[in-house]
Amino acid sequence: MNIRLTIVLAVLCVVVGGYLYWVPDPASNQPVVESPTITITHTDTKTIAAMTVRKASDNIVKVARYPNGWQIVAPKQLAGDNIVIGPAVAAVANLSATSVITPTTSDLAAYGLVPPQFTLVTLDTAQKPIDTLVIGSRNPSGGARYVQHVGDAKVYLVSESALDTIEGWFSTLPIEPTPLPDVKTPAATAVPDITTPTVKTP
Protein backbone atom coordinates (compact mmCIF):
# COMPACT_ATOMS: atom_id res chain seq x y z
CA MET A 1 0.00 0.00 0.00
CA ASN A 2 1.20 3.53 -0.73
CA ILE A 3 2.74 5.00 2.45
CA ARG A 4 1.42 8.47 1.58
CA LEU A 5 -2.13 7.10 1.27
CA THR A 6 -1.75 5.28 4.58
CA ILE A 7 -0.67 8.48 6.33
CA VAL A 8 -3.58 10.43 4.84
CA LEU A 9 -6.08 7.80 5.97
CA ALA A 10 -4.57 7.78 9.47
CA VAL A 11 -4.82 11.57 9.70
CA LEU A 12 -8.45 11.45 8.56
CA CYS A 13 -9.25 8.85 11.21
CA VAL A 14 -7.71 11.07 13.90
CA VAL A 15 -9.65 14.13 12.69
CA VAL A 16 -12.97 12.26 12.55
CA GLY A 17 -12.37 10.69 15.98
CA GLY A 18 -11.54 14.06 17.48
CA TYR A 19 -14.66 15.61 15.98
CA LEU A 20 -16.89 12.88 17.37
CA TYR A 21 -15.23 13.22 20.77
CA TRP A 22 -15.32 17.00 21.13
CA VAL A 23 -18.54 17.94 19.34
CA PRO A 24 -21.50 17.31 21.69
CA ASP A 25 -24.42 15.19 20.64
CA PRO A 26 -27.31 17.56 19.73
CA ALA A 27 -29.76 15.17 21.37
CA SER A 28 -27.98 15.61 24.70
CA ASN A 29 -28.75 19.35 24.66
CA GLN A 30 -32.47 18.84 24.30
CA PRO A 31 -34.38 20.04 27.39
CA VAL A 32 -35.99 17.37 29.53
CA VAL A 33 -39.75 17.69 29.20
CA GLU A 34 -41.51 16.56 32.35
CA SER A 35 -44.99 15.16 32.25
CA PRO A 36 -47.53 17.77 33.38
CA THR A 37 -48.98 17.26 36.84
CA ILE A 38 -52.64 16.33 36.82
CA THR A 39 -54.08 17.92 39.94
CA ILE A 40 -57.04 16.29 41.65
CA THR A 41 -57.07 18.18 44.96
CA HIS A 42 -55.19 21.28 46.04
CA THR A 43 -55.96 22.25 49.62
CA ASP A 44 -53.96 23.87 52.38
CA THR A 45 -53.49 21.04 54.84
CA LYS A 46 -53.95 23.42 57.77
CA THR A 47 -57.58 24.03 56.74
CA ILE A 48 -58.43 20.33 57.10
CA ALA A 49 -59.85 19.73 60.57
CA ALA A 50 -60.98 16.13 60.04
CA MET A 51 -61.10 13.30 57.54
CA THR A 52 -63.69 10.55 57.27
CA VAL A 53 -62.93 7.24 55.57
CA ARG A 54 -65.90 5.02 54.79
CA LYS A 55 -66.10 1.51 53.34
CA ALA A 56 -69.14 0.30 51.42
CA SER A 57 -70.09 -1.81 54.44
CA ASP A 58 -70.54 1.34 56.58
CA ASN A 59 -67.24 0.71 58.28
CA ILE A 60 -66.08 4.22 59.25
CA VAL A 61 -62.77 5.60 60.45
CA LYS A 62 -62.64 9.29 61.31
CA VAL A 63 -59.63 11.28 62.43
CA ALA A 64 -59.70 14.86 63.70
CA ARG A 65 -57.09 17.50 64.41
CA TYR A 66 -56.77 18.71 67.99
CA PRO A 67 -54.32 21.22 69.53
CA ASN A 68 -52.18 18.33 70.74
CA GLY A 69 -52.25 16.47 67.40
CA TRP A 70 -54.41 14.05 65.41
CA GLN A 71 -56.93 11.92 67.25
CA ILE A 72 -59.13 9.00 66.20
CA VAL A 73 -62.81 9.81 66.88
CA ALA A 74 -64.45 6.84 65.11
CA PRO A 75 -65.02 3.96 65.49
CA LYS A 76 -63.85 4.92 68.99
CA GLN A 77 -61.91 7.67 70.73
CA LEU A 78 -58.20 6.94 70.68
CA ALA A 79 -54.97 8.90 70.61
CA GLY A 80 -53.78 9.01 66.99
CA ASP A 81 -50.33 8.48 65.56
CA ASN A 82 -49.31 11.90 64.17
CA ILE A 83 -46.47 10.36 62.17
CA VAL A 84 -48.96 8.22 60.22
CA ILE A 85 -52.09 10.40 60.07
CA GLY A 86 -50.45 13.76 59.30
CA PRO A 87 -48.64 12.73 56.08
CA ALA A 88 -51.67 10.73 54.89
CA VAL A 89 -53.97 13.75 55.25
CA ALA A 90 -51.39 15.97 53.54
CA ALA A 91 -51.23 13.54 50.60
CA VAL A 92 -55.02 13.56 50.21
CA ALA A 93 -55.07 17.37 50.40
CA ASN A 94 -52.69 17.62 47.43
CA LEU A 95 -53.41 14.57 45.33
CA SER A 96 -52.17 14.26 41.75
CA ALA A 97 -52.62 11.68 39.02
CA THR A 98 -50.35 10.06 36.47
CA SER A 99 -53.09 9.96 33.83
CA VAL A 100 -56.75 10.69 33.35
CA ILE A 101 -59.45 8.59 31.72
CA THR A 102 -62.71 9.84 30.26
CA PRO A 103 -65.10 6.89 30.57
CA THR A 104 -67.20 6.13 27.50
CA THR A 105 -69.94 4.70 29.71
CA SER A 106 -71.54 5.60 33.00
CA ASP A 107 -70.84 2.11 34.33
CA LEU A 108 -67.76 2.52 36.54
CA ALA A 109 -67.82 -0.98 38.00
CA ALA A 110 -64.87 -1.92 35.79
CA TYR A 111 -62.76 0.59 37.75
CA GLY A 112 -63.91 -0.69 41.12
CA LEU A 113 -65.74 2.58 41.74
CA VAL A 114 -69.28 1.15 41.91
CA PRO A 115 -69.31 0.20 44.67
CA PRO A 116 -66.07 1.92 45.69
CA GLN A 117 -63.32 0.30 47.71
CA PHE A 118 -63.67 3.22 50.10
CA THR A 119 -64.54 6.94 50.15
CA LEU A 120 -62.49 9.82 51.56
CA VAL A 121 -64.01 13.08 52.77
CA THR A 122 -61.92 15.97 54.09
CA LEU A 123 -63.72 18.41 56.38
CA ASP A 124 -63.10 21.98 57.50
CA THR A 125 -63.44 23.39 61.02
CA ALA A 126 -67.23 23.70 60.53
CA GLN A 127 -67.32 19.99 59.58
CA LYS A 128 -68.30 20.88 56.02
CA PRO A 129 -66.83 18.75 53.19
CA ILE A 130 -63.84 20.19 51.36
CA ASP A 131 -63.15 17.30 48.96
CA THR A 132 -64.79 13.92 48.45
CA LEU A 133 -62.82 11.20 46.71
CA VAL A 134 -64.04 7.79 45.61
CA ILE A 135 -61.24 5.20 45.61
CA GLY A 136 -61.50 2.26 43.24
CA SER A 137 -59.51 -0.85 42.48
CA ARG A 138 -55.98 -1.18 41.14
CA ASN A 139 -55.17 -0.98 37.47
CA PRO A 140 -54.13 -4.20 35.66
CA SER A 141 -50.42 -3.59 36.32
CA GLY A 142 -51.13 -3.02 40.01
CA GLY A 143 -49.03 0.13 40.21
CA ALA A 144 -51.87 2.62 40.66
CA ARG A 145 -55.49 2.98 41.70
CA TYR A 146 -58.54 4.45 40.03
CA VAL A 147 -59.82 7.57 41.79
CA GLN A 148 -62.78 9.81 41.08
CA HIS A 149 -63.32 13.27 42.50
CA VAL A 150 -67.01 13.66 43.29
CA GLY A 151 -68.46 16.20 40.88
CA ASP A 152 -65.95 15.27 38.18
CA ALA A 153 -66.85 12.66 35.55
CA LYS A 154 -63.22 11.81 34.83
CA VAL A 155 -61.43 8.82 36.35
CA TYR A 156 -57.89 9.42 37.52
CA LEU A 157 -55.05 6.93 37.80
CA VAL A 158 -53.19 7.63 41.03
CA SER A 159 -49.97 6.03 42.27
CA GLU A 160 -50.02 7.31 45.86
CA SER A 161 -49.01 4.98 48.67
CA ALA A 162 -50.97 7.06 51.18
CA LEU A 163 -54.20 5.60 49.78
CA ASP A 164 -53.01 2.11 50.71
CA THR A 165 -51.98 3.40 54.13
CA ILE A 166 -55.44 4.85 54.73
CA GLU A 167 -57.17 1.69 53.53
CA GLY A 168 -55.13 -0.22 56.10
CA TRP A 169 -56.79 1.78 58.89
CA PHE A 170 -59.89 -0.40 58.58
CA SER A 171 -57.90 -3.38 59.85
CA THR A 172 -55.35 -1.57 62.05
CA LEU A 173 -56.24 1.84 63.47
CA PRO A 174 -53.43 4.43 63.38
CA ILE A 175 -53.20 4.70 67.15
CA GLU A 176 -50.39 6.38 69.01
CA PRO A 177 -47.66 3.81 69.71
CA THR A 178 -47.18 2.79 73.31
CA PRO A 179 -44.02 4.42 74.66
CA LEU A 180 -41.28 2.06 75.70
CA PRO A 181 -40.74 1.81 79.45
CA ASP A 182 -37.82 3.74 80.86
CA VAL A 183 -35.43 0.97 81.75
CA LYS A 184 -33.12 2.10 84.53
CA THR A 185 -29.90 0.32 85.49
CA PRO A 186 -30.41 -1.21 88.93
CA ALA A 187 -28.15 0.04 91.69
CA ALA A 188 -25.10 -2.09 92.35
CA THR A 189 -25.60 -4.56 95.21
CA ALA A 190 -22.91 -4.68 97.85
CA VAL A 191 -20.94 -7.93 97.68
CA PRO A 192 -20.73 -9.58 101.10
CA ASP A 193 -17.28 -10.27 102.52
CA ILE A 194 -16.87 -14.03 102.31
CA THR A 195 -13.24 -14.20 103.35
CA THR A 196 -12.43 -16.97 105.82
CA PRO A 197 -12.29 -15.57 109.36
CA THR A 198 -9.04 -15.98 111.32
CA VAL A 199 -9.36 -18.65 114.06
CA LYS A 200 -7.36 -17.86 117.18
CA THR A 201 -5.79 -20.75 119.05
CA PRO A 202 -6.70 -20.71 122.74
C-alpha positions in Angstrom: 0.0 0.0 0.0 1.2 3.5 -0.7 2.7 5.0 2.4 1.4 8.5 1.6 -2.1 7.1 1.3 -1.8 5.3 4.6 -0.7 8.5 6.3 -3.6 10.4 4.8 -6.1 7.8 6.0 -4.6 7.8 9.5 -4.8 11.6 9.7 -8.5 11.5 8.6 -9.3 8.9 11.2 -7.7 11.1 13.9 -9.6 14.1 12.7 -13.0 12.3 12.6 -12.4 10.7 16.0 -11.5 14.1 17.5 -14.7 15.6 16.0 -16.9 12.9 17.4 -15.2 13.2 20.8 -15.3 17.0 21.1 -18.5 17.9 19.3 -21.5 17.3 21.7 -24.4 15.2 20.6 -27.3 17.6 19.7 -29.8 15.2 21.4 -28.0 15.6 24.7 -28.7 19.4 24.7 -32.5 18.8 24.3 -34.4 20.0 27.4 -36.0 17.4 29.5 -39.7 17.7 29.2 -41.5 16.6 32.4 -45.0 15.2 32.3 -47.5 17.8 33.4 -49.0 17.3 36.8 -52.6 16.3 36.8 -54.1 17.9 39.9 -57.0 16.3 41.7 -57.1 18.2 45.0 -55.2 21.3 46.0 -56.0 22.2 49.6 -54.0 23.9 52.4 -53.5 21.0 54.8 -53.9 23.4 57.8 -57.6 24.0 56.7 -58.4 20.3 57.1 -59.9 19.7 60.6 -61.0 16.1 60.0 -61.1 13.3 57.5 -63.7 10.6 57.3 -62.9 7.2 55.6 -65.9 5.0 54.8 -66.1 1.5 53.3 -69.1 0.3 51.4 -70.1 -1.8 54.4 -70.5 1.3 56.6 -67.2 0.7 58.3 -66.1 4.2 59.2 -62.8 5.6 60.5 -62.6 9.3 61.3 -59.6 11.3 62.4 -59.7 14.9 63.7 -57.1 17.5 64.4 -56.8 18.7 68.0 -54.3 21.2 69.5 -52.2 18.3 70.7 -52.3 16.5 67.4 -54.4 14.1 65.4 -56.9 11.9 67.3 -59.1 9.0 66.2 -62.8 9.8 66.9 -64.4 6.8 65.1 -65.0 4.0 65.5 -63.8 4.9 69.0 -61.9 7.7 70.7 -58.2 6.9 70.7 -55.0 8.9 70.6 -53.8 9.0 67.0 -50.3 8.5 65.6 -49.3 11.9 64.2 -46.5 10.4 62.2 -49.0 8.2 60.2 -52.1 10.4 60.1 -50.4 13.8 59.3 -48.6 12.7 56.1 -51.7 10.7 54.9 -54.0 13.7 55.2 -51.4 16.0 53.5 -51.2 13.5 50.6 -55.0 13.6 50.2 -55.1 17.4 50.4 -52.7 17.6 47.4 -53.4 14.6 45.3 -52.2 14.3 41.8 -52.6 11.7 39.0 -50.3 10.1 36.5 -53.1 10.0 33.8 -56.7 10.7 33.4 -59.5 8.6 31.7 -62.7 9.8 30.3 -65.1 6.9 30.6 -67.2 6.1 27.5 -69.9 4.7 29.7 -71.5 5.6 33.0 -70.8 2.1 34.3 -67.8 2.5 36.5 -67.8 -1.0 38.0 -64.9 -1.9 35.8 -62.8 0.6 37.7 -63.9 -0.7 41.1 -65.7 2.6 41.7 -69.3 1.1 41.9 -69.3 0.2 44.7 -66.1 1.9 45.7 -63.3 0.3 47.7 -63.7 3.2 50.1 -64.5 6.9 50.1 -62.5 9.8 51.6 -64.0 13.1 52.8 -61.9 16.0 54.1 -63.7 18.4 56.4 -63.1 22.0 57.5 -63.4 23.4 61.0 -67.2 23.7 60.5 -67.3 20.0 59.6 -68.3 20.9 56.0 -66.8 18.8 53.2 -63.8 20.2 51.4 -63.2 17.3 49.0 -64.8 13.9 48.5 -62.8 11.2 46.7 -64.0 7.8 45.6 -61.2 5.2 45.6 -61.5 2.3 43.2 -59.5 -0.9 42.5 -56.0 -1.2 41.1 -55.2 -1.0 37.5 -54.1 -4.2 35.7 -50.4 -3.6 36.3 -51.1 -3.0 40.0 -49.0 0.1 40.2 -51.9 2.6 40.7 -55.5 3.0 41.7 -58.5 4.5 40.0 -59.8 7.6 41.8 -62.8 9.8 41.1 -63.3 13.3 42.5 -67.0 13.7 43.3 -68.5 16.2 40.9 -65.9 15.3 38.2 -66.8 12.7 35.5 -63.2 11.8 34.8 -61.4 8.8 36.3 -57.9 9.4 37.5 -55.1 6.9 37.8 -53.2 7.6 41.0 -50.0 6.0 42.3 -50.0 7.3 45.9 -49.0 5.0 48.7 -51.0 7.1 51.2 -54.2 5.6 49.8 -53.0 2.1 50.7 -52.0 3.4 54.1 -55.4 4.8 54.7 -57.2 1.7 53.5 -55.1 -0.2 56.1 -56.8 1.8 58.9 -59.9 -0.4 58.6 -57.9 -3.4 59.8 -55.4 -1.6 62.0 -56.2 1.8 63.5 -53.4 4.4 63.4 -53.2 4.7 67.2 -50.4 6.4 69.0 -47.7 3.8 69.7 -47.2 2.8 73.3 -44.0 4.4 74.7 -41.3 2.1 75.7 -40.7 1.8 79.4 -37.8 3.7 80.9 -35.4 1.0 81.7 -33.1 2.1 84.5 -29.9 0.3 85.5 -30.4 -1.2 88.9 -28.2 0.0 91.7 -25.1 -2.1 92.4 -25.6 -4.6 95.2 -22.9 -4.7 97.8 -20.9 -7.9 97.7 -20.7 -9.6 101.1 -17.3 -10.3 102.5 -16.9 -14.0 102.3 -13.2 -14.2 103.3 -12.4 -17.0 105.8 -12.3 -15.6 109.4 -9.0 -16.0 111.3 -9.4 -18.7 114.1 -7.4 -17.9 117.2 -5.8 -20.8 119.0 -6.7 -20.7 122.7 
